[in-house]
Amino acid sequence: MFLKTYVFIPIWRVWFYILIALTIVILFPFLLVSISKKEWYPQFFVVARVWATMILFGMGFFPKIKKEEEPDTSKSYMFVANHTSMTDIMLMLYAVKNPFVFVGKKELAKIPLFGFFYKRTCILVDRNNAKSRKEVFDAAQQRIHSGLSICIFPEGGVPEDETILLDTFKDGAFRLAIDHQIPIVPMTFHDNKKRFPYTFLSGGPGLMRVKSHRFVHTINQLKDDKKNIKEVVRNTILNELQTPSI
């Protein structure tokens, strides 16, 4: 137990960051070309999925995905999931085939190498800045009109208290989905907190279960319906976390 906790796990967790950098370096030419034009984003997304797959399996993570409904690759969706780990980004890329754009914290753009591509391909938000939030809606609208989907972790970040099963949801994802009348795809990540939590001397390789739930439709829904839709989505994910069906 001592060797596992104080030797193997630290080395394995450091390997995670080395692997991120190493895979970006390997894929760098393809990533660089694919971000050179906005209309080439779908090609970038394919390369990003390869990158995510290399990270997951390189860490000894084995995704298992169950879908109640299959997204149409010709349509736009709002993908949302619980947020518990840095591996959520990789698992979302692995689990979803529809090209989507992340809406995420601008602070991640400061990460060396990763941040270079992050700030050029994602929609960055400063949640303390009202102007930034407005810019997010404008940027998301452009992506949706170009046929892309959007992905948001509606908790707004990973809860500092790891005992919290599912934090409260922020409005952004649901407002965007209603504004653009696109279906919401709730997704439950069962094992990411166990596999790679923020507590350094913890985690380990193993199964990563994903449950993709039935779509929550927003056709003919208004802004006043936002609260109800948000609760429906949150309860769907929470119920799956409490009573896994996969």
Secondary structure, DSSP 8 states (H G I E B T S, - for coil): -HHIIIIIHHHHHHHHHHHHHHHHHHHHHHHHHHTSSGGGHHHHHHHHHHHHHHHHHHTTEEEEEEESS---TTS--EEEE---STTHHHHHHHH--S-EEEEEEGGGGGSTTHHHHHHHHSEEE-TT-HHHHHHHHHHHHHHHHTT-EEEE-TTSS--SSTT-SS----SHHHHHHHHHT--EEEEEE-SHHHHS-SSTT---SEEEEEEE---B--TT--GGGHHHHHHHHHHHHHHHHHS---
